[in-house]
Structure formats: structure tokens, C-alpha cells
């Protein structure tokens, strides 16, 4: 696209303003496409992180699976109370 504008300028069919317009348009479009690419990249990373979280959520926690619940340490049958001093 830029090469075509320069060739037209060399042939006398385009002005320096036309070439400037083409260059500016190219850089603006290039910047927008780069931003879209970065947003897509961030979206892909987020989806991958969510997939990992879902996989981790389904796994049992090491050392807890198969254990029986803790019993009360109170020997009197009443729940233990913490005294404030």
C-alpha cells in the first residue's frame, strides 16, 4: 500500500499530501489491529487460567481426602468456650 503511493508520487499522479495521508492511515490501522491482537491475547490467557481453575477445583485437596471430622476436645460433652481475660 505504501509502495503503491510512492510509485504514484514518482509518476506524478499523487501529491506529497496524498502520500502523507496513506502513511498516516497505514499507521493508524496498524495500531488498531495491534490493540485488537493484544486484547485477543489477554482473552485467551484469561480463558486458559479459568480452565486451570476449573481443573484444580475438581481435584481433592492433598491430605484432607478420606479423613474423619475432628472430635470435640471437651471431655464433659459440652463445647469448649474460650475465656476472655
C-alpha positions as a printed Julia matrix, in Angstrom:
85×3 Matrix{Float64}:
   0.0     0.0     0.0
   2.79    2.42    0.89
   4.83    1.33   -2.09
   1.91    1.99   -4.41
   1.52    5.5    -3.03
   5.21    6.2    -3.54
   5.09    4.86   -7.1
   2.12    7.11   -7.86
   4.03   10.04   -6.37
   7.1     9.28   -8.51
   4.87    9.05  -11.6
   3.37   12.44  -10.73
  -0.13   11.09  -10.15
  -0.09   11.69   -6.37
   0.94   14.66   -4.27
   3.12   14.58   -1.14
  -0.1    15.17    0.82
  -1.59   12.01   -0.67
   1.47   10.01    0.35
   1.27   11.51    3.85
  -2.4    10.55    4.05
  -1.62    6.97    3.03
   1.21    6.7     5.58
  -0.93    8.12    8.39
  -3.82    5.82    7.53
  -1.49    2.83    7.47
  -0.05    3.6    10.92
  -3.48    4.22   12.48
  -4.89    0.96   11.09
  -1.74   -0.88   12.17
  -2.08    0.47   15.74
  -5.76   -0.53   15.97
  -5.01   -4.03   14.7
  -2.16   -4.36   17.2
  -4.52   -3.35   20.03
  -7.13   -5.87   18.87
  -4.43   -8.55   18.82
  -3.37   -7.69   22.38
  -6.98   -7.85   23.59
  -7.45  -11.26   21.95
  -4.22  -12.45   23.56
  -5.43  -11.29   27.0
  -8.76  -13.04   26.42
  -7.0   -16.29   25.53
  -4.86  -16.09   28.67
  -7.93  -15.47   30.82
  -9.76  -18.45   29.34
  -6.71  -20.67   29.9
  -6.48  -19.52   33.53
 -10.18  -20.25   34.05
  -9.75  -23.74   32.57
  -6.93  -24.38   35.04
  -9.07  -23.16   37.94
 -11.9   -25.47   36.92
  -9.48  -28.4    36.73
  -7.99  -27.54   40.13
 -11.45  -27.15   41.68
 -12.33  -30.75   40.82
  -9.22  -32.23   42.45
  -9.23  -33.35   46.09
  -7.12  -31.29   48.49
  -3.96  -33.17   49.46
  -4.05  -34.54   52.99
  -7.76  -33.9    53.58
  -9.44  -36.54   51.42
 -10.6   -39.55   53.43
 -10.09  -38.03   56.88
 -12.77  -38.24   59.53
 -14.08  -35.0    61.02
 -12.41  -33.71   64.18
 -14.0   -34.53   67.51
 -14.55  -32.03   70.27
 -11.7   -31.94   72.79
 -14.1   -31.3    75.64
 -14.41  -34.28   77.96
 -17.56  -33.02   79.65
 -19.68  -33.27   76.5
 -20.11  -29.51   76.3
 -18.45  -27.43   73.61
 -15.23  -25.72   74.6
 -15.53  -21.99   75.36
 -12.7   -19.52   75.17
 -12.41  -17.32   78.23
 -11.57  -13.69   77.73
  -9.31  -12.09   80.29
